[in-house]
Amino acid sequence: MAYIGTQPKDVRSFGRAKFDFTATQGQTAFTGADDDSKTLGFTNGQIEVYVNGILMDESDFTTSNGNTVTLASAANLNDVISIVAMQTDIPNSDYVPASGGTFSGNITASGTLGVTGAVTASNGLTVDDDGATPLTVDRATSFGNIIDVQKDGASVGAVGSPYGGELYIQGTGANSSGLLFTSGNTIQPRKNSAADDGNIDIGASGNKFKDLYLSGGAYLGGTTATNKLDDYEAGTWTPVITAGGSALPWNSRYGHYRRIGDLLHIAFYFYHNGGLSSYTNSGTAYSVSGLPFSVVALQNYSYQFIKAGYHAINGTSYYEDHRWQANSSNALSLYGPKMATQHSGGFIEYSATGIIKLA
């Protein structure tokens, strides 16, 4: 029996086992199974021997191996030899004292096990629960490390709390990094077990993350509004060429854009082959609408524009300088020598590319 606490001084339980043998003529040694098939066993010096109910003196027999009794005088036929073995249960070293001691086997606790002091599990620790928190680790009073993670006896990481309601997870080696989960809706970097500003990278050249999903913007190179990149996208748009308010028919047209913050890189191409005089006889400059975003039209008494590319009308290509100017927030108007030339036949072809500021 194992005990926890002070070693028992003298706790004993006594019992006796009786073995009956029916002798053969001249038999002296008695061992093995008795008349009731019980196997003889005893502790030397703790037995009594009876012959036909008469207690023998210790000089009338000898014992050996804890399982054999030999009579000094041979028994007669059918003599009943009774051997009574005294049994005691005396506490031994199989207990754990209040200080020190070891259990060599498994221990099962059906209730709550309370331990005051440190607990060391040298061969692993498994904590399991069904439908509830399996492990609670609590640091009382002060802030700091709550869990110390070690390798070969040296600390390599820690989980702790620097303030109320906040948690950090960090390495503890040289130039180590970590994260602080704050109570203010932020996740902040840590270095060498302390708060850090501007020294921790996310990923590395050979250890990259994949995609980054943001619902807001990214501050690059600073923390002011001018450092915030709040939009980046690429796509297509459909250019609509008009002259005097009428949209021109087309054979081929396409537009592409790439937006970075409030700057828009835009490109388009438009082509039609055939008479268009009914659409272009107003003497009004050509314009392109269908822009993917609203642009700045007039700022500081000036207009922004993008340079025209290929320019052809009535089947003739022109190489004079032309531009598409932002006279309004949703369209660009053509400026140049052939800005309002009436189309009478052949093909008409326009293109442009450039960067323009968004409204």
C-alpha positions in Angstrom: 0.0 0.0 0.0 1.3 3.5 -0.9 1.0 6.5 1.4 1.3 10.2 0.9 2.6 12.2 3.8 4.3 11.1 7.0 5.6 7.5 7.1 3.3 5.2 9.2 5.0 4.2 12.5 3.4 0.8 13.2 0.4 0.0 11.1 -0.1 -3.8 10.9 -2.8 -6.2 9.8 -2.6 -9.8 10.9 -3.9 -13.0 9.3 -3.3 -16.7 9.2 -3.4 -19.4 6.6 -4.0 -23.1 7.5 -2.7 -26.0 5.4 -3.8 -29.6 6.2 -1.9 -32.6 4.9 -2.9 -36.3 5.4 0.4 -38.2 5.9 1.5 -41.5 4.4 3.3 -44.1 6.5 6.8 -42.7 7.4 6.3 -39.4 5.7 8.5 -36.6 7.1 8.5 -33.7 4.4 5.3 -31.7 3.6 5.2 -29.3 0.7 3.2 -28.3 -2.3 -0.6 -28.6 -2.5 -2.5 -29.7 0.7 -5.7 -31.7 1.0 -7.7 -28.6 -0.2 -5.3 -28.0 -3.1 -3.8 -24.9 -1.4 -0.1 -24.4 -2.1 2.0 -24.3 1.1 3.8 -21.0 1.6 5.0 -19.2 4.7 7.7 -16.9 6.2 10.3 -18.8 8.1 9.9 -18.4 11.8 6.2 -17.4 11.5 4.5 -20.8 11.4 3.0 -23.3 13.8 2.9 -27.1 13.2 0.3 -29.4 14.6 0.2 -33.3 14.4 -3.3 -34.6 15.0 -4.1 -31.3 16.7 -1.1 -31.3 19.0 1.2 -28.3 18.7 4.8 -29.3 17.9 7.8 -27.6 19.5 10.0 -25.8 17.1 12.6 -28.5 17.8 10.3 -31.1 16.4 10.5 -29.7 12.7 12.6 -27.7 10.3 11.6 -25.4 7.5 13.2 -24.6 4.2 12.5 -22.3 1.2 9.3 -20.9 2.7 7.4 -23.9 1.3 8.6 -27.1 3.0 8.2 -28.4 6.6 10.2 -31.5 7.6 9.2 -33.5 10.8 12.0 -34.7 13.1 10.0 -38.0 13.6 8.2 -39.7 10.7 4.4 -39.5 10.7 2.2 -42.5 10.8 -0.4 -43.4 8.1 -3.3 -40.9 8.0 -1.8 -38.6 10.6 -3.1 -35.1 10.0 -0.3 -32.5 9.7 -1.6 -29.0 10.1 0.6 -26.0 9.3 -0.6 -22.6 10.2 1.3 -19.7 8.5 1.2 -16.3 10.2 0.6 -13.4 7.7 1.2 -9.7 8.3 0.9 -6.6 6.2 3.5 -4.2 7.4 4.1 -0.9 5.5 7.4 -0.8 3.7 9.1 1.8 1.5 6.2 1.9 -0.9 5.0 5.4 0.2 5.8 9.0 -0.6 6.8 11.0 2.4 6.0 14.7 2.9 9.4 15.6 1.6 11.0 13.6 -1.2 10.1 10.2 -2.4 9.0 8.7 -5.7 6.1 6.7 -7.1 7.4 3.9 -9.3 4.1 3.2 -11.0 1.0 5.0 -12.3 -1.1 7.3 -10.2 -4.8 7.9 -10.8 -6.6 10.8 -9.1 -10.3 10.8 -9.6 -10.8 14.3 -8.2 -8.9 17.5 -8.1 -5.1 17.2 -7.4 -3.7 20.2 -5.7 0.0 20.8 -5.7 1.9 23.5 -3.9 5.3 24.1 -5.5 6.8 23.2 -8.9 5.8 20.1 -10.9 8.4 18.5 -13.2 7.3 16.0 -15.8 10.4 14.5 -17.3 8.8 12.1 -19.8 6.2 14.4 -21.3 2.8 15.7 -20.1 -0.5 15.1 -21.7 -3.5 17.3 -20.7 -6.9 16.2 -22.0 -10.5 17.3 -21.4 -13.7 16.7 -23.2 -15.7 19.8 -24.0 -13.9 22.1 -21.6 -10.6 24.0 -21.3 -8.0 21.3 -20.7 -5.2 23.6 -19.3 -5.3 26.8 -17.4 -2.0 28.6 -16.7 -2.2 31.5 -14.3 0.4 34.1 -13.2 -0.8 36.0 -10.1 -0.1 39.6 -9.2 2.7 40.7 -11.5 3.0 40.9 -15.3 5.6 39.0 -17.3 6.2 35.5 -18.7 3.4 33.0 -18.1 4.9 30.1 -20.0 8.7 29.6 -20.6 9.5 27.3 -23.5 12.9 25.6 -23.3 15.3 23.5 -25.3 18.0 21.6 -23.5 17.4 23.6 -20.4 17.7 27.0 -22.1 14.8 29.3 -22.8 13.9 29.7 -26.5 10.5 31.4 -26.2 7.8 32.7 -23.9 4.1 33.5 -23.7 3.2 36.2 -21.3 1.3 39.4 -20.5 2.9 42.9 -20.2 -0.4 44.6 -19.3 -3.9 43.7 -18.4 -5.9 42.1 -21.2 -2.9 41.8 -23.5 -0.8 38.8 -24.6 2.7 38.4 -26.2 4.2 35.4 -27.9 8.0 35.8 -28.5 11.3 34.1 -29.0 13.9 34.8 -26.3 17.2 34.2 -28.3 19.5 36.9 -29.7 17.7 39.2 -32.2 14.5 37.3 -31.5 11.1 38.5 -32.7 7.6 38.3 -31.4 4.0 39.7 -31.5 2.0 41.6 -28.9 -1.8 41.2 -29.1 -3.1 44.4 -27.6 -6.4 45.4 -26.1 -6.6 48.3 -28.7 -7.3 46.3 -31.9 -3.6 46.1 -32.9 -1.0 43.4 -33.3 2.5 45.0 -32.6 6.0 43.7 -33.2 8.4 42.8 -30.4 12.2 42.3 -30.4 14.4 40.9 -27.7 11.5 40.6 -25.3 10.5 44.3 -25.6 8.3 46.5 -27.8 9.9 47.4 -31.1 9.5 50.0 -33.9 10.7 49.5 -37.4 13.1 46.5 -37.0 11.0 43.4 -37.7 10.3 42.0 -41.2 7.3 40.0 -42.3 8.8 37.1 -44.3 12.2 37.0 -46.0 13.5 36.7 -49.5 13.4 32.9 -49.4 10.6 32.5 -46.9 7.7 34.6 -48.3 4.1 34.7 -47.3 1.5 34.3 -50.1 -1.3 36.9 -50.3 -2.1 39.8 -48.1 -5.8 40.8 -47.7 -6.5 44.3 -46.3 -9.8 46.1 -46.0 -8.0 49.4 -45.5 -4.7 50.9 -46.7 -1.0 50.4 -46.2 1.3 53.1 -44.8 4.6 53.0 -46.7 7.7 54.8 -45.4 5.8 56.9 -42.9 2.7 57.2 -40.8 1.0 60.3 -42.2 -1.9 60.5 -44.6 0.5 61.2 -47.5 2.2 57.8 -46.9 -1.1 55.8 -47.1 -1.7 53.6 -50.1 -5.4 52.9 -50.0 -6.1 51.5 -53.4 -4.4 49.3 -56.0 -6.2 47.6 -58.8 -6.1 46.8 -62.5 -8.8 46.2 -65.0 -10.4 47.1 -68.3 -12.8 49.7 -69.4 -14.8 50.5 -72.6 -13.9 53.8 -74.4 -16.8 55.6 -76.0 -15.9 58.2 -78.7 -18.4 61.0 -79.2 -18.6 64.1 -81.4 -21.2 66.7 -80.6 -22.9 64.3 -78.2 -23.3 61.4 -80.5 -21.5 58.1 -79.8 -19.6 56.8 -82.8 -20.1 53.2 -84.0 -17.0 51.0 -83.8 -15.4 47.9 -85.2 -12.8 47.5 -82.5 -12.2 49.2 -79.1 -10.7 48.3 -75.8 -9.3 50.1 -72.7 -7.0 49.1 -69.8 -6.1 50.8 -66.6 -4.0 50.3 -63.5 -4.8 52.4 -60.4 -2.2 53.1 -57.6 -3.7 55.3 -54.9 -5.1 58.4 -56.6 -3.0 58.0 -59.8 -4.5 56.2 -62.8 -2.5 54.8 -65.7 -4.9 54.6 -68.6 -4.7 53.4 -72.2 -7.3 52.9 -74.9 -7.7 52.1 -78.6 -10.7 52.9 -80.9 -11.2 51.9 -84.6 -14.1 52.2 -87.1 -14.1 51.8 -90.9 -17.0 53.5 -92.8 -18.8 56.7 -93.3 -19.5 58.7 -90.1 -20.5 62.1 -91.4 -23.9 62.1 -89.7 -22.1 61.7 -86.3 -19.2 64.1 -86.9 -20.6 67.1 -88.8 -21.2 69.3 -85.8 -17.7 70.8 -85.8 -17.4 69.8 -82.1 -14.1 68.2 -80.8 -14.0 64.5 -80.3 -14.1 63.2 -76.7 -13.7 59.8 -75.0 -15.9 58.8 -72.1 -16.5 55.6 -70.1 -13.5 56.3 -67.8 -13.3 53.7 -65.0 -13.0 56.5 -62.3 -13.7 60.2 -61.9 -10.7 62.4 -62.7 -9.6 65.9 -61.6 -10.8 68.3 -64.3 -9.5 71.7 -63.2 -7.0 72.3 -60.5 -4.9 75.5 -59.9 -6.2 77.0 -63.2 -4.9 74.2 -65.3 -6.1 71.0 -66.9 -4.4 67.6 -66.9 -4.2 65.5 -70.0 -2.7 62.4 -71.6 -0.8 62.3 -74.8 -2.6 61.0 -77.9 -1.1 58.1 -79.7 -2.1 56.9 -83.1 -4.4 59.4 -84.8 -6.2 58.8 -88.1 -9.3 60.2 -89.8 -10.8 59.7 -93.3 -8.3 57.0 -93.8 -5.3 59.3 -93.3 -2.9 59.1 -90.4 -1.8 62.4 -88.8 1.4 62.9 -86.7 0.8 66.4 -85.3 0.7 66.6 -81.5 -2.7 65.9 -80.0 -3.8 65.4 -76.4 -6.8 64.2 -74.6 -7.6 66.8 -71.9 -9.7 66.4 -68.8 -12.3 69.2 -69.3 -14.7 67.2 -67.0 -14.4 64.5 -64.4 -15.8 61.7 -66.6 -14.5 62.4 -70.1 -11.3 63.5 -72.0 -11.6 66.0 -74.9 -9.3 65.9 -78.0 -7.0 68.9 -78.6 -4.9 69.5 -81.6 -5.0 70.4 -85.3 -7.5 67.7 -86.2 -9.5 67.8 -83.0 -12.9 68.4 -84.8 -12.2 67.2 -88.3 -15.4 66.0 -89.9 -15.3 62.3 -91.0 -16.4 61.6 -94.5 -15.1 58.2 -95.4 -12.5 55.5 -94.8 -11.4 54.6 -91.3 -11.1 56.6 -88.1 -8.6 55.5 -85.4 -7.7 56.9 -82.0 -5.4 55.7 -79.2 -3.8 57.2 -76.1 -1.9 56.3 -73.0 -0.8 58.2 -69.9 -1.2 58.9 -66.2 -3.9 61.1 -64.8 -4.9 62.1 -61.2 -8.2 60.9 -59.8 -10.7 63.1 -58.1 
